[in-house]
Amino acid sequence: MKASTVYQRYQTKMQKIADLKYAAAVLEWDQETYMPAGGSNARSRQLATLHEHAHELFISDETGHLLNELAVADGLDEIQQKNIALSLQDYNLKKRLSPAFVRLLSEAISTAYHAWVNARTKNDGAGFIEPLAAIINLKKQQADMLGYTHHPYDALMDEYDRGLTVTITDQLFTNLRPKLTQLLTAIQQLPAPDDSLLKQHFPKQAQWDFGMQLLEKIGFDFTRGRQDISLHPFTTNFSPDDVRVTTRIDENDFGNMTWSCLHEGGHALYEQRLPPEQYGLPAGEYCSLSIHESQSRIWENCVGRNPAYWQHNFTWLQTFFPEQLKQVNCPTFIGAINKVQPSLIRTEADELTYHFHVMIRYEIEKALLDGSINTKDVAGIWNELYKRYLGVTVTDDNHGFLQDIHWSHGSIGYFATYSTGSLYAAQLYAAACQQTPGLEAQIGQGNTSGLLQWLNKNIYAYGRLYTSEELCKKATGQYLNAQYFIDYATAKYQNAYSSYF
């Protein structure tokens, strides 16, 4: 049989599997936005069935035969060969997980999610401990099934960024921490910008209207996506032509929604621009969560906290909030949005202290996986690490270990990618500016299309054909180099604290 005919059978099968996964994603999106509370039990079953069936189809003997036949076939182009190699790699890993285990994990995640929502509502983490313990126990089993050489956490990290390990991440954080601490210490000795202007009353509807236009300005296509409200902001997609983002609004905190919109919008721009003809195949999927996070951090920080960006857009912002901002000038606003101050909430943290939030979660997850700590001790350890790393006192569970949704999603091994993503973001943005003459000037005029075009050419177009490090080298000429972030942050804070440096 001709290779092209067999490849078409492979593509059809992979797209059917993708249909099931994205059908589950629709139900998960609805669960976090509009589903009535009473629907949780039935939804848990529906999701478990879809995940189980998708997994059964993927690890079937038929899929294995197709992939192995195509792996040695002649007549495939480079992208087709890459798709087969990556799918076969996925197949050999996923084959180690039984459909029954996948169903059990899906059910445990649904239980944990609803327990987390209930715990958040009560601001009491006690009811989340047992469901979290069930998730951790299943994740330990998953790590054993997938296999690892040095640490069980490696098997889970690899799912989010192929090749990322505890050894690599420990070394990265060991090198990064003193540099961050040195810069943070220098800044803390200076008078801080006044950010009280961000804590005024900003009406919900005005914030919503501003956020919708903000997304549109950076290139989000509302004919192929939408925004809604959720307890924890997130992005999901069902194809490049249907990408959903959510945000949350605090009427007494302008930054909460604004940078959620930019952060999730960055994720969404990536998803909307993946090659639609590669739907269901590796070439149509994102590279890794480290690279995905780099996209959200580029738009949230490299653009959204960039003085150049607000030179044009601050006057536009004032039209939404004329009373709140009538006495505020642009430099004061820029200082406020770039204030450095240790805090309790990761998603609201400045760019420097943000990494300490990530390190805390990384250390806890690692210890949970190797059994050196127990879930019943998580809250206390969390609080102690916040005091040690950031010098802040956790006031309650919602401002502590309940703040992130990830554990209730079973997303263990994810958090390190928030830091690696931020580091990639600084390096990619530096390359975009170097390779696109006048890019900062364009952004200063409110035009971000040049950046979007660079990202489309250098990141989005390649799907999952390269690893994070390969893609970084291809786009910037170097593998990940944390010094780009240190240089970027130093320059930014010298601007925000210009009166004192």
C-alpha positions in Angstrom: 0.0 0.0 0.0 1.3 3.5 -0.9 2.7 5.5 2.1 0.4 8.4 1.3 -2.7 6.1 1.6 -1.5 4.7 5.0 -0.6 8.3 6.1 -4.2 9.4 5.3 -5.5 6.5 7.5 -3.2 7.7 10.3 -4.3 11.3 9.9 -8.0 10.3 10.0 -7.5 8.3 13.1 -5.6 11.0 14.9 -8.3 13.5 14.0 -11.0 11.3 15.4 -9.0 11.0 18.7 -8.6 14.8 18.7 -12.4 15.2 18.2 -13.0 13.2 21.4 -10.4 15.1 23.4 -11.8 18.5 22.3 -15.3 17.3 23.0 -14.1 16.6 26.6 -12.4 20.1 26.6 -15.8 21.7 25.7 -17.3 20.0 28.8 -14.4 21.0 30.9 -14.7 24.6 29.8 -18.4 24.6 30.5 -17.7 23.0 33.9 -15.6 26.0 34.9 -17.9 28.7 33.4 -21.6 27.9 33.1 -22.4 24.4 34.4 -24.8 24.3 37.4 -23.4 22.9 40.6 -25.7 20.0 40.5 -24.3 18.7 37.3 -20.9 17.7 38.8 -21.6 13.9 39.1 -22.8 13.4 35.6 -20.1 15.6 34.2 -17.5 13.6 36.0 -18.8 10.4 34.3 -19.0 12.0 30.8 -15.5 13.3 31.0 -14.1 10.0 32.2 -15.8 8.2 29.3 -14.5 10.6 26.7 -10.9 10.5 28.1 -11.0 6.7 28.4 -12.3 6.2 24.9 -9.8 8.6 23.4 -7.0 6.8 25.2 -8.2 3.4 24.0 -8.2 4.5 20.4 -4.8 5.9 20.6 -3.1 3.0 22.3 -4.9 0.4 20.1 -2.9 -2.2 18.2 -4.3 -0.6 15.0 -2.7 2.7 15.8 0.6 0.9 16.7 0.6 -0.9 13.4 0.0 2.3 11.4 2.7 4.2 13.2 5.3 1.4 12.9 4.6 0.9 9.2 4.9 4.6 8.5 8.0 5.0 10.6 10.0 3.0 8.0 8.0 4.1 4.9 9.5 6.0 2.0 7.7 8.9 0.3 6.7 11.0 3.3 7.7 14.7 3.4 9.7 16.2 6.4 6.6 17.3 8.3 4.8 14.0 7.8 7.9 12.1 9.0 8.1 14.4 12.1 4.4 13.8 12.8 4.9 10.0 12.7 8.0 10.1 14.9 6.3 12.3 17.5 3.1 10.2 17.5 5.1 7.0 17.9 7.0 8.5 20.8 3.6 9.5 22.4 2.2 6.1 21.6 5.0 4.2 23.3 4.6 6.3 26.4 0.8 6.3 26.6 0.7 2.6 26.0 2.1 2.3 29.5 -1.2 3.7 30.9 -4.2 1.5 30.9 -7.6 2.9 29.9 -8.9 1.9 33.3 -6.2 4.1 34.9 -7.0 7.0 32.6 -10.7 6.8 33.6 -9.8 6.6 37.3 -7.6 9.7 37.0 -10.3 11.6 35.2 -12.8 10.8 37.9 -10.4 11.8 40.6 -9.7 15.1 38.9 -13.4 15.9 38.6 -13.9 15.1 42.3 -10.8 17.2 43.2 -12.0 20.2 41.1 -15.4 20.4 42.8 -13.8 19.9 46.2 -11.4 22.8 45.4 -14.3 25.1 44.3 -16.2 24.2 47.5 -13.0 24.8 49.6 -12.4 28.1 47.9 -16.1 29.1 48.6 -15.6 28.4 52.3 -12.0 29.6 52.4 -11.1 26.4 54.2 -8.7 23.9 52.7 -9.6 21.0 54.9 -12.1 19.5 52.5 -9.5 19.6 49.7 -6.8 17.5 51.4 -8.3 14.1 50.8 -9.1 14.7 47.1 -5.6 16.1 46.7 -4.1 13.0 48.3 -6.0 10.9 45.8 -4.5 12.9 42.9 -1.0 12.6 44.3 -1.3 8.9 44.8 -2.5 8.5 41.2 0.3 10.7 39.9 2.9 8.6 41.8 1.4 5.5 40.0 1.5 7.4 36.7 5.2 8.3 37.2 6.0 4.6 37.9 4.1 3.5 34.8 5.7 6.0 32.5 9.1 5.4 34.0 12.0 7.6 35.1 15.7 7.4 35.8 16.4 9.8 38.7 13.2 11.2 40.2 9.5 10.3 39.8 8.8 14.0 39.2 10.8 13.8 35.9 8.1 11.6 34.3 5.4 14.2 35.0 7.5 17.2 34.0 8.3 15.5 30.7 4.6 15.6 29.8 4.6 19.4 29.9 8.0 20.0 28.4 9.8 17.1 26.8 13.2 16.7 28.3 12.7 19.0 31.3 13.9 17.2 34.5 14.5 17.8 38.2 18.2 18.0 37.6 17.9 20.7 34.9 15.3 22.7 36.9 17.2 22.5 40.2 20.3 23.9 38.5 18.3 26.6 36.7 16.7 27.7 40.0 20.0 27.5 41.9 21.6 29.8 39.4 18.6 32.2 39.1 17.7 32.6 42.7 20.8 34.7 43.9 20.5 37.0 40.8 16.8 37.6 41.5 17.5 38.1 45.2 20.3 40.6 44.5 18.0 42.6 42.2 15.1 42.4 44.6 17.2 43.5 47.6 18.5 46.5 45.6 14.9 47.5 44.7 13.5 47.0 48.2 16.0 49.5 49.5 14.5 52.2 47.3 11.2 54.2 47.7 8.6 52.2 45.9 6.2 53.7 43.3 2.7 54.4 44.5 0.3 51.8 43.2 -2.8 53.0 45.1 -4.3 54.3 41.9 -4.8 50.7 40.9 -6.8 49.9 44.0 -9.6 52.4 43.4 -13.1 51.3 42.4 -13.2 50.3 38.8 -16.8 49.2 37.7 -17.1 45.7 36.5 -18.8 46.6 33.2 -16.2 49.2 32.3 -13.4 46.7 33.1 -15.1 44.1 30.9 -15.5 46.5 28.0 -11.8 47.5 28.3 -10.6 43.9 28.5 -12.6 42.9 25.4 -11.0 45.7 23.4 -7.6 45.0 24.8 -7.8 41.5 23.5 -8.9 42.7 20.1 -6.0 45.2 20.0 -3.4 42.6 20.4 -4.9 40.4 17.7 -7.4 38.1 19.3 -10.0 37.1 16.7 -13.4 37.1 18.3 -14.9 35.4 15.2 -12.9 32.4 16.3 -12.9 32.8 20.1 -14.6 34.3 23.1 -14.0 35.5 26.6 -15.9 34.6 29.8 -15.6 34.8 33.5 -14.2 32.0 35.7 -12.9 31.5 39.2 -9.3 31.0 37.9 -8.4 32.5 34.5 -7.5 30.0 31.8 -7.3 29.4 28.1 -8.7 26.3 26.2 -9.2 25.5 22.6 -11.2 23.1 20.5 -9.4 23.9 17.3 -7.5 27.0 16.0 -11.0 28.3 15.0 -12.5 28.0 18.5 -10.3 29.3 21.3 -11.8 30.3 24.7 -10.2 32.6 27.3 -11.6 33.5 30.7 -10.8 36.3 33.1 -11.9 37.4 36.6 -12.8 40.9 37.7 -12.1 42.6 41.1 -13.8 46.0 41.1 -11.1 47.2 43.6 -8.1 46.0 41.7 -7.5 47.2 38.2 -4.6 44.8 37.6 -6.5 41.6 38.3 -8.5 41.6 35.0 -6.1 43.6 32.8 -3.1 41.3 33.0 -5.3 38.2 33.1 -6.7 39.3 29.7 -3.2 39.9 28.3 -1.8 36.7 29.8 -4.6 34.5 28.6 -4.7 36.5 25.3 -1.1 35.5 24.7 -2.0 31.9 25.1 -4.9 32.3 22.8 -2.9 34.1 20.0 -0.7 31.0 19.9 -3.6 28.6 19.7 -5.5 30.6 17.0 -2.4 30.6 14.8 -1.4 27.0 14.9 -1.6 25.3 11.4 -5.3 24.3 11.0 -4.5 21.8 8.3 -2.5 19.9 10.9 -5.5 19.5 13.3 -5.0 16.5 15.5 -1.4 16.0 14.6 1.8 17.0 16.4 2.5 19.8 13.8 -0.8 21.3 14.8 -0.1 21.3 18.6 1.8 23.7 20.7 5.5 23.0 21.3 5.4 22.7 25.1 4.0 24.5 28.1 7.2 26.3 28.6 6.9 27.8 25.1 3.1 28.3 25.7 3.9 30.2 28.9 6.5 32.3 27.1 3.7 33.6 24.8 1.5 34.6 27.7 4.4 36.3 29.5 5.5 38.2 26.4 2.1 39.8 26.0 1.4 40.2 29.7 4.8 41.7 30.6 7.1 42.4 27.7 4.2 44.2 26.0 1.6 44.8 28.7 4.0 46.3 31.3 6.2 48.0 28.7 6.4 51.8 29.0 6.4 52.0 25.2 3.0 50.3 25.0 1.3 52.7 27.3 2.8 55.8 25.6 0.0 55.3 23.1 -2.6 53.4 25.0 -2.8 55.3 28.3 -5.0 58.0 26.8 -7.3 55.3 25.5 -7.4 53.7 28.9 -8.5 57.0 30.5 -11.6 57.0 28.3 -12.9 53.9 30.1 -12.0 55.3 33.6 -12.0 59.1 33.4 -12.7 59.7 37.1 -10.2 57.1 38.4 -7.4 58.3 36.1 -8.0 62.0 35.6 -5.3 63.0 38.0 -2.9 60.3 36.9 -0.1 60.8 34.3 1.4 58.0 32.2 4.8 57.8 34.0 3.0 57.4 37.3 0.8 54.6 35.8 3.9 52.9 34.4 5.6 53.0 37.8 2.5 51.6 39.5 2.1 48.6 37.2 5.8 47.7 37.6 6.0 48.0 41.3 8.0 45.2 43.0 6.6 44.0 46.2 6.5 40.4 47.7 2.9 39.3 47.9 0.7 36.2 48.4 -0.9 35.7 45.0 1.2 34.3 42.2 -1.1 35.5 39.3 -0.8 39.1 40.7 2.9 39.0 41.4 5.5 41.3 39.8 7.9 39.8 37.4 10.7 39.4 39.9 8.9 37.8 42.9 6.8 35.7 40.5 9.7 33.2 40.2 9.7 32.6 44.0 6.0 31.7 43.8 6.9 29.1 41.2 9.9 27.8 43.1 7.7 27.2 46.2 5.1 25.1 44.2 7.9 23.2 42.5 9.6 22.3 45.8 6.2 21.1 47.3 5.2 19.1 44.2 8.7 17.4 44.1 8.4 16.5 47.8 4.9 15.2 47.4 6.0 12.9 44.6 9.0 11.5 46.3 7.0 11.0 49.5 9.1 13.3 51.7 6.0 15.3 52.7 2.3 14.4 53.1 -0.7 16.2 51.7 -1.9 16.9 55.2 1.2 19.0 55.8 1.0 21.0 52.5 -0.7 24.1 54.0 1.8 24.5 56.8 4.8 23.9 54.5 3.3 26.4 52.0 3.0 29.0 54.6 6.5 28.4 55.9 8.0 28.7 52.5 6.2 32.0 51.8 7.7 33.4 54.9 11.2 32.1 54.0 11.3 33.0 50.3 9.1 36.1 50.2 8.9 37.3 53.8 5.1 37.4 53.8 2.6 35.8 56.1 -0.2 33.7 54.6 -3.5 35.0 56.0 -5.9 32.2 54.9 -6.1 29.2 52.6 -7.5 31.2 49.7 -4.4 33.3 49.8 -2.4 30.2 50.4 -2.4 26.7 48.9 -5.9 27.0 47.5 -5.1 29.9 45.2 -4.1 27.8 42.1 -6.4 25.5 40.2 -3.7 23.2 38.9 -3.6 20.5 41.6 -7.4 20.1 41.3 -6.8 19.5 37.6 -4.1 16.9 38.2 -1.6 19.2 36.6 1.4 18.0 38.7 4.7 18.9 37.0 3.4 22.0 35.4 4.6 24.8 37.6 8.3 25.0 36.6 7.2 25.9 33.1 5.9 29.3 34.4 9.5 30.2 35.2 11.1 28.7 32.1 8.3 30.3 30.1 9.2 33.7 31.6 12.9 33.2 30.8 12.1 32.1 27.2 9.8 35.2 26.9 12.6 37.6 27.6 14.9 35.9 25.2 12.4 35.6 22.4 11.3 39.2 22.8 14.9 40.4 22.7 15.4 38.4 19.4 12.2 39.8 18.0 13.4 43.4 18.7 16.8 42.6 17.2 15.4 41.0 14.1 12.6 43.5 13.6 14.0 47.1 13.2 11.7 49.6 14.9 9.6 47.1 16.8 9.6 49.0 20.0 8.7 52.2 18.2 5.8 50.3 16.6 4.6 49.2 20.0 4.9 52.8 21.2 2.5 53.7 18.5 0.0 51.0 19.6 0.9 48.7 16.8 1.8 45.2 17.9 1.3 43.5 14.6 5.1 43.3 13.9 5.6 41.3 17.1 2.7 39.0 16.2 4.1 38.4 12.7 7.5 37.5 14.2 6.0 35.1 16.6 3.9 33.6 13.9 6.9 33.0 11.7 9.3 31.8 14.4 7.0 30.0 17.0 3.4 29.4 15.9 4.1 27.9 12.5 6.2 25.0 13.8 3.6 23.4 16.1 5.3 20.6 18.1 7.9 19.8 15.5 10.8 21.0 17.8 11.5 20.8 21.5 11.5 24.0 23.5 15.3 24.2 23.4 15.4 23.4 19.6 12.8 26.1 18.9 14.5 28.6 21.1 17.8 28.0 19.3 16.1 28.2 15.9 14.4 31.5 16.8 17.2 33.3 18.8 20.4 31.5 17.8 20.9 30.3 21.4 19.5 27.8 23.8 17.8 29.2 26.9 19.9 31.8 28.7 18.4 33.2 31.9 20.7 36.3 31.6 18.3 37.7 29.0 15.6 37.9 31.7 18.0 39.4 34.3 19.0 42.1 31.8 15.4 42.7 30.8 14.2 43.0 34.4 17.1 45.3 35.4 16.4 47.7 32.5 12.7 47.6 33.2 13.0 48.4 36.9 15.6 51.0 36.4 12.9 52.7 34.3 10.1 52.2 36.8 12.3 53.3 39.7 14.1 55.9 37.6 13.9 58.5 40.3 15.9 56.4 42.6 18.5 54.4 40.6 
